[in-house]
């Protein structure tokens, strides 16, 4: 069955960095676009970044452009989200997404 397992969240100070990982299984990972979403308290879930199968085509929400980088390793069935220059407003649960499937999420908290 499809599994999406996120890891790498935590507490970080403003200006810091985190790298999220999502290990995928149960489908042909290398042939599909993968995405990261986030949901902050009392806010709707929003698309943060997506990456095409070959990895050369990426998209970002405006608020993270220039700070976040999505990447993938098709040999490891894993998608990453490198987050730099983190801000308090980046605090959210971050979810890996494919098709109609979601991971359980990983909490990112940016606070001093």
C-alpha positions in Angstrom: 0.0 0.0 0.0 1.0 3.6 -0.4 3.1 5.1 2.4 4.5 8.6 2.8 6.6 9.1 5.9 8.0 12.5 6.7 10.9 13.3 9.0 13.2 16.1 9.9 10.9 18.6 11.6 11.7 20.3 14.9 12.2 23.5 16.7 14.5 26.1 15.1 15.4 29.7 15.8 14.4 32.4 13.2 17.0 32.4 10.4 17.8 28.8 10.9 17.5 25.8 8.6 15.8 22.4 8.5 15.7 19.6 5.9 12.6 17.6 5.7 12.5 14.2 4.1 9.6 12.1 2.8 10.2 8.4 2.1 7.6 7.0 -0.3 6.6 3.5 -1.1 3.8 1.5 -2.7 3.9 3.3 -6.1 6.3 4.1 -8.9 7.8 7.1 -7.3 10.1 8.1 -10.2 7.1 8.7 -12.6 5.1 11.1 -10.5 5.1 14.7 -9.3 5.6 15.1 -5.6 4.6 17.9 -3.3 5.0 19.4 0.1 2.1 21.2 1.8 1.8 22.9 5.2 -0.9 23.8 7.6 -0.5 26.4 10.3 -2.9 26.6 13.3 -6.3 28.0 12.2 -5.2 28.2 8.6 -6.0 26.1 5.5 -3.5 23.7 4.2 -1.4 25.3 1.4 0.9 24.0 -1.3 4.5 24.9 -0.5 6.4 23.3 -3.3 6.2 20.6 -6.0 8.7 18.8 -8.2 8.2 16.9 -11.5 9.4 13.3 -11.9 12.8 14.1 -13.4 13.4 16.8 -10.8 14.1 19.6 -13.2 10.8 21.4 -12.9 9.9 22.9 -9.6 7.3 25.3 -8.3 7.0 27.2 -5.0 4.5 29.4 -3.2 5.6 33.0 -3.3 6.3 33.2 0.4 9.1 30.6 0.3 10.7 31.4 -3.0 14.5 31.9 -2.6 14.4 30.2 0.9 13.1 26.7 0.3 14.3 24.1 -2.2 12.5 21.0 -3.1 14.5 18.0 -4.5 14.2 14.3 -5.0 16.3 11.2 -5.2 14.5 8.7 -7.4 16.9 6.0 -6.4 15.8 6.3 -2.8 12.1 7.1 -3.4 12.6 10.2 -1.3 11.6 13.8 -1.7 13.3 16.6 0.3 12.5 20.1 1.4 15.5 22.2 2.3 14.3 25.2 4.3 16.6 28.1 5.0 16.2 31.5 6.5 13.2 30.2 8.4 10.7 32.7 9.8 8.1 32.3 12.6 5.4 32.4 9.9 6.8 29.1 8.5 5.6 27.4 11.7 3.2 24.6 10.6 2.8 20.9 10.1 4.4 20.0 6.9 2.9 17.2 4.8 4.2 15.1 1.9 1.6 14.5 -0.8 1.0 12.3 -3.8 -2.2 11.8 -5.7 -4.9 11.4 -2.9 -2.3 10.3 -0.3 -0.9 12.3 2.6 1.8 11.6 5.1 1.1 12.1 8.8 3.1 15.3 8.8 6.1 16.7 10.6 5.9 19.7 12.9 8.2 22.7 12.2 8.3 25.4 14.8 10.3 28.6 14.2 10.7 30.5 17.5 13.3 32.2 19.6 
